Amino acid sequence: MRLRHILGALLLLASLPILAREKAAAWVRVASPHFTIVSNAGAKQARHVAGQLERMRSVFQQTLSGGSADPAAPIIVLAARDDKTFRTLVPEAWLAKGQMERAGQFIRAPEKNYVLLRLDAAGENPFAAIYHEYTHILMHRTNLAVPLWLDEGTAEFYANSRIYSGEAQLGLPDRDYGGLLRRTALLPLSTLFAVDYSSPYYNEETKGSIFYAESWALTHLLMVRGFAEHPSPIQNFLNLTRSGVEPLEAARQAFGAPAQLQKDLGNYVQQGDFHFFRVKAATEVDENSFSGDVLAPGESLATLGDIMVANGRFRDARAALVEALRDDPRNADAATAMGYLELRENHLEEARRWFSEAVRLDARSTYALYYYATMLMESSEGGRPPDEVEKSLRAAIQIDPTFAPASSALATFYAQRAEKLEEAERLGARAVELDPSILAFRLNLAFVLLRRDRPGDAIRVLESALKIVKTPAETEQVNMRLESARRFQEALASRRALPPQNPEVSPPALRRHSEEISPPVLRRRSGESPPEKSGSTPAAPGKSPPARGPRDMLDGTITEVTCSLPTHMDLTLASSAGKFHLHSEDYLKVEYSAVGFEPAGELVPCTGLRGRRARVFFYDLKGRPNEGDLISVELRK
């Protein structure tokens, strides 16, 4: 029996990540005016990291011509003292043989920015990784989609900087890159411009080095060449790509003929005489003034577990968070991270329970309130979200009025309920203003505008969203919404052009694509795809459940309603797009509401819907055109 207990303890210990077992290394937290540093390298080193970031921020702030060097979301820097710690937190794909050796990672999330740093990284500039990752933060706070070569090239340009009292030297030459480029054939620019996050040139050690080096050299060349030009060639290039011009053509227009640019880059690399920028800037920072404390084990594990979740290391994250909650069952941050983990693994009921617990533990946690509300919205499955969503999101906004995700989610809540649409538009626009780099904020705002029957404005918002997409999937998502908004615009114009109709004749259908019916509420972080929904509405007895398609919406007149035991309902909606047959296994779970009027008496679905104008929400059924699973019914006057 004793041996069994010992083996069980050893198995539990083996399942924990290294960080959860290392009790000797205390984690400290240092807070400067604009950064929070969490590190296992000691308070002195953590203060130094914060000081370097504050100095770099000061330089950027003084050179941005009135712009802001502060992103909307807070910046949390996890400074790992060595490679051993660093490797327990990065994506597991980075650990595979032949992968690039990295010294830092930027993790973009709607509610926070994580920067993961390795403090023992090799190199002549010990602060290069810090400057590199901070540059990424500033690059990603804009409303521009930046190509990967320029994103990494700019980060490498500023990584090679030195900051002194009263002066900063930016874009110093990188001798390692210069040597590599002089002895290695350059990539064709067409190849360089095509590299994305899945490319071997970004991930593999043998190819990644030349990608980073050439991206740095080309950016350096263009920065120096365009120093006195306003706008600069790089800004012209970004303006062209954001307007839809293909990258090679945009480069030709902004930088000149590709063949000549390739030749110029080769000559620039070979001559080895790289210029840099000398900037007069006040950089005095008192590192000793930063507050600091030693984290309890549960506090540090909650932060580490949250980063592990963001990086997809779910097993390690769960072990760390379980340990954190064992150390302190009232740790709201650990409960929030556990909810986020369950959400990422598509365990929606467990996620909802953990977010509810996090709110109970800390009623002033904006993250917990936000995630709890979005989970409640998720559970409504396109129907009428519960009142508690509004209460939770308003509490988050009251605690932090600059917390953009809560404003965007509340705008979506009102749009889904067809309530307070003017305020919903203001909230949605505020979220975009606070953080223009988040695609979902623009999609949510477009959804609100469609609910206000303003497809033209929604189209303009979606067209602006195309300028910040970063992946083909995001481009496809926005284009689908644009197509739906344009169809809705045409249908709305046709309806308004018609003379008053006989109430027995249904007006033209105002049909929108499902994505406008189920807008994103930003419950996941950047780069994450939403998990598939678990389960579906069961089919009638004796039939295989049909595969659900996307959510959809249709306007028309309900012409037939048939109910059968126990609670089945079949509904036919007539519209200019044809007749649609909708089914519910339980009509008591369908949401019923009225817009613009108060129905007389109690509404009995089986007998009170026939002949009424309505907007219905439903799931399309794959392979069954003009059929769907009913979600909700909005009666219209």
Residue, then its C-alpha position, 0 to 999 in steps of 0.5 A: m500500500r505504501l509503495r502504491h502511494i509513493l508511485g502515485a506521488l511520483l507519477l503526479l510529480a512527473s506530470l507537473p512542468i518543471l516550473a511547478r516543481e522548482k520551489a527554490a527559485a522565487w518569482v518576483r514582480v516589479a511594476s514600473p509606470h508602464f510595464t509589469i515584470v515577472s521574473n525568476a532572475g531576482a528583483k535587481q534584474a527585473r528592475h533593470v528589464a523594466g528600466q530598459l523598457e521605460r527608456m526605450r518607451s521614452v525614446f519612442q514617445q519622443t520620436l512619434s511626433g505626438g503619437s502614443a507609445d502605449p498600447a491599449a492593453p497592459i504589457i506583462v513581461l515574463a523575464a526568464r532567467d535562463d533557457k531552461t525556464f524559457r523552454t518550459l513556456v514557449p510553444e512545443a513546436w519551438l522545441a523540435k530539432g532544427q527549429m530556430e533558437r529564439a530569445g523572446q516571444f510576443i503574445r498578443a491578446p485583447e486583454k493583455n500583451y505578454v512578452l516572454l524574454r530569455l535573459d541569458a540569450a547570447g549576443e553583444n547587446p544584452f537588451a536586444a531581445i527586450y527592444h525587439e519584443y517591445t517594437h513588436i508591441l508598437m507595430h501591432r498596436t496600429n491599424l495596419a497589417v504589417p508583412l512578416w518580413l517588415d515586422e521582423g525587420t523593424a524589430e531587428f532594426y530597433a533591437n540593435s540600439r543603445i540608449y544612453s543618458g540624453e541620447a539613443q543610437l537606433g539601428l546600429p549595424d548587426r555584425d553577425y547578420g552582416g557576416l552571414l549575408r556576405r557569405t550567403a546567397l540572398l533570398p529572392l525578394s519574391t520569396l522574402f515577401a511571401v514568408d509567413y508564420s508557417s514558412p520554413y524560413y520563419n521556423e527552421e534554424t537553417k533557413g530562419s537565420i537568412f530570413y531574419a538577416e535579410s529582413w533586417a538588411l532590407t528594412h535598414l536599407l529602406m529606413v536609411r534611404g527614406f530618412a528625409e522622405h515624407p511619407s517614407p517608402i515604407q509608409n507608402f508600401l504599407n498604404l499600398t498593401r492596405s489598399g489591396v495591392e499585391p505585395l510585389e506590386a506594392a514594393r515595385q511602386a514604393f521601392g522601385a523595380p524589384a530587380q534594382l532593389q535586389k541589386d541595391l540590397g546586395n550592394y548594401v550588404q557587401q559594402g558593410d557601411f551601415h548608417f544609424f540614427r542618433v536621437k537626442a532624447a531624455t532617458e533618465v529612469d530611476e529603477n529603484s523607484f519601481s515597486g516590487d514584491v515576491l510572489a507567492p507560489g500560487e501567484s507565479l504559477a497562475t501567470l506561468g499557467d496563463i502563458m502556457v495556455a496561450n502557447g497551447r501547452f495545455r497539459d503543462a498549463r493544467a498541472a501548473l494551475v492545479e498546483a496554483l489553486r492547491d496553494d491558494p484556492r482563492n486565487a482568482d487569476a488561477a481560476t480565470a486562467m483555468g477557465y481560459l484553458e477549458l475554453r481553449e479545449n472546448h470544455l464550455e461548461e467547465a469554462r463557464r464554471w471557472f469564470s463564474e468562480a473567478v468573478r466570485l473570488d474577485a468581483r473587480s477582475t476585469y478579465a474574469l468579468y469579461y470572460y464570464a459574460t462572453m461565456l454566458m453569451e456563448s451559452s445563449e447560442g444565438g438567442r437572447p443573451p441573459d441580463e447578467v451579461e450586461k451587469s458583468l460587462r458594465a462592471a468591467i467597464q466601470i472598473d476600467p473604462t479603457f478595457a476595450p474587449a468589454s465595450s465591444a462585447l457589450a455592443t454585441f450583447y445589445a445588438q443580439r437583443a436589438e436593444k439600445l442600439e445607439e449606445a451599442e454603436r457608441l460602445g463598438a466605435r469606442a472599442v475600435e478607437l481604443d485598439p484599432s488593431i483588433l479585427a473582432f472589434r471592427l466585425n462587432l461594430a459592423f454587426v451593430l450597424l447592420r442591426r441598425d439597418r445601416p449596411g452602408d456604414a457596416i460595409r465601410v467598417l468591413e472594408s477598413a477591417l480588410k486593411i488589418v487582416k493578418t491571415p488568409a482565414e481572416t481575409e475570407q472571414v471579412n469578405m464573407r461578411l462584406e458579401s452578406a452586408r452588400r446583399f442586405q444593402e440591396a434587399l433593404a433598398s428594394r424594400r424601401a423602394l416598394p409602395p406600401q404592401n398588403p400585410e398578407v404579402s411578405p416584403p423582400a427578404l433581408r437575409r444576412h450571412s450567419e456570421e453577422i448573426s453570431p458575431p465574435v465576442l472576443r472570447r479567444r486571443s489572437g490567432e486562435s480559431p474558435p472550437e467547434k460547438s459540441g453537440s447539436t439539436p437532436a433530430a426527430p426520432g428515427k432520423s440521423p441528426p443533420a449536420r449543422g451549418p452556420r447560423d443564419m437569419l431571414d425576414g418574412t411572414i410565418t405561413e404555417v406552424t405545426c406542433s407535435l408531441p412532446t414539444h416539436m414545432d415545424l414552422t414555414l417562413a415565406s420570403s422573396a428568397g422562397k419558403f423556408h422550413l424550420h424545425s425545433e425539437d423543443y419550442l419551449k427553448v426557442e426565444y420569442s420577442a417583439v420589436g417595435f410593439e407589444p403583442a396583445g395577451e400571452l403569445v402561444p407559439c403553436t397558435g399565435l405565430r401564423g400570419r405574423r411578420a417575423r425575423v427568424f434566427f436559425y442554423d442552416l442544415k448541411g445538404r438541406p437547402n431552405e431548411g434549418d434548426l430554429i433558434s429564435v423568433e422576433l415578431r415585427k409590426 
